[in-house]
Every structure is written in structure tokens, then in C-alpha cells.
Amino acid sequence: MSEKKKCPECGEPILGRADKKFCSDMCRNSFNNKQNSDVTNFMRTVNNILRKNRRILEELNPTGKISVHRDKLSEKGFNFNYFTSTYVTKKSHTYYFCYEQGYLAVENNYYILVEDNKGKEPKEENEKA
């Protein structure tokens, strides 16, 4: 006679279908949550930073395009190491985006804040459409 399979979470015998791996939904969820906890915590931390960056950019840029000093961003807690995407223009200027809110470093520690409306790429001052 074959030995009964045991639940990898609690060790109880598994009853039911032959391909069943856990004794209950609670054990399955508990097991999977433990397996993913490190990744989940890391992702949660990164997502919180990205959301905070986006809120700061949105708050400082109510008109869709404005220039602000780096100190203003830093005072609000902006983290320049985290962004969701970049866009390099024909003139090789790199915009950094936190979702649809973006910024471009210019001279003297100033940044131009922009909003990417509906996936359209930002236009530079002297570029034509």
C-alpha cells in the first residue's frame, strides 16, 4: 500500500485528489506567502518609493511643465535612484519618469518637470512635432 502524502505546510495527511499538494487553502496560502515574502517586501518597498516620487513630481508640477531646483525635490523626499522608465530625445537629453510624471536635469541643479500625456513623448523646447 502506498504512503499517504503529507501537507508541506502543516504535515497533515492530504485527502482528496491524487494531484492535491496541500490539505487546505489556508495551508496553501500560508506556504506561498512564506515563499514570496522576501520578494514581496522588496517589491513593496520599491513601489512605495516610486509612488512617493510620482506624488512629489505631480505636486510640484500642476501645470504640466515647470522648472524646480534639486533642493526642492530633495526636501520633499524625492529619491533620484528610482524611476520607471527613461526617454532619450533626438538631442540625447534623458528624461526620467515615475509613471507618467517625468523630469529632465538641466544646468545649475535645476530640473524641468514634465507630464507624459497619454503615452506621448515629451517635446523639447526647440524640437518640432
C-alpha positions in Angstrom: 0.0 0.0 0.0 1.3 3.5 -0.8 2.2 6.0 1.8 -0.2 9.0 2.1 1.2 12.3 1.0 1.6 15.0 3.7 0.9 18.7 3.5 4.2 20.6 3.1 2.9 23.3 5.4 1.5 21.5 8.4 2.4 17.8 7.8 -1.2 16.6 7.9 -2.2 13.8 5.5 -3.7 15.0 2.3 -7.1 13.7 1.4 -8.8 14.0 -2.0 -7.5 14.2 -5.5 -4.2 12.5 -6.3 -2.5 15.7 -7.5 -3.5 17.8 -4.5 -0.5 19.3 -2.8 -1.9 20.9 0.4 -4.5 19.8 2.9 -6.4 23.2 2.8 -6.5 26.6 1.1 -5.1 28.1 4.4 -2.0 25.9 4.2 -1.5 26.6 0.5 -1.8 30.4 1.1 0.5 30.3 4.1 3.1 28.2 2.3 3.1 30.5 -0.8 3.2 33.7 1.3 6.3 32.4 3.2 7.9 31.5 -0.2 7.3 35.0 -1.6 7.7 37.2 1.5 11.3 38.4 0.7 10.4 39.3 -2.9 7.1 40.8 -1.8 8.7 43.1 0.8 11.4 44.2 -1.7 8.8 45.0 -4.3 6.6 46.8 -1.8 9.5 49.0 -0.8 10.4 49.8 -4.4 6.7 50.5 -5.3 6.3 52.8 -2.3 9.4 54.8 -3.3 8.1 55.1 -6.9 4.6 56.2 -5.8 6.2 58.8 -3.5 8.4 60.1 -6.3 5.4 60.3 -8.6 3.3 62.2 -6.0 6.1 64.7 -5.4 6.5 65.3 -9.2 2.8 65.7 -9.6 2.5 68.1 -6.6 5.3 70.3 -7.9 4.1 70.3 -11.5 0.4 71.4 -11.5 0.7 73.0 -15.0 2.3 70.1 -16.9 5.7 71.7 -17.3 7.8 73.7 -14.7 11.4 74.2 -13.6 12.4 73.4 -10.0 15.7 73.2 -8.1 17.1 69.8 -6.9 16.9 71.0 -3.3 13.1 71.4 -3.6 12.8 67.8 -4.8 15.2 66.5 -2.1 13.3 68.4 0.7 10.1 66.6 -0.2 12.0 63.2 0.0 12.4 62.6 -3.7 14.7 59.6 -4.4 16.6 60.1 -7.7 17.7 56.4 -7.8 14.2 55.1 -8.6 12.2 55.7 -11.8 10.0 53.5 -14.0 11.4 54.5 -17.4 13.6 56.8 -19.4 13.2 58.6 -22.7 16.2 59.8 -24.7 15.4 62.6 -27.2 17.0 63.2 -30.6 19.3 65.7 -28.9 20.4 63.0 -26.4 18.7 64.5 -23.4 17.4 61.9 -21.0 14.1 62.3 -19.3 13.4 60.1 -16.2 9.9 59.0 -15.5 8.0 57.8 -12.4 4.9 56.5 -14.3 3.6 59.5 -16.3 5.5 62.2 -14.3 9.0 63.0 -15.6 12.0 65.2 -15.1 15.0 66.3 -17.1 18.2 67.6 -15.4 19.3 70.9 -16.8 22.0 73.3 -15.6 22.7 74.6 -12.1 20.9 71.7 -10.3 17.5 72.6 -11.9 15.1 70.1 -13.3 12.3 70.6 -15.8 9.3 68.6 -14.7 7.0 67.3 -17.4 3.9 65.1 -17.7 3.7 62.4 -20.3 0.1 62.8 -21.6 -1.3 59.5 -22.9 2.0 57.9 -23.7 3.1 60.8 -25.9 6.8 61.6 -25.7 7.8 65.0 -24.3 8.8 67.7 -26.7 11.9 69.7 -26.1 11.9 73.5 -26.3 13.3 73.7 -29.8 12.0 70.4 -31.3 9.2 70.4 -33.8 6.4 67.9 -33.7 
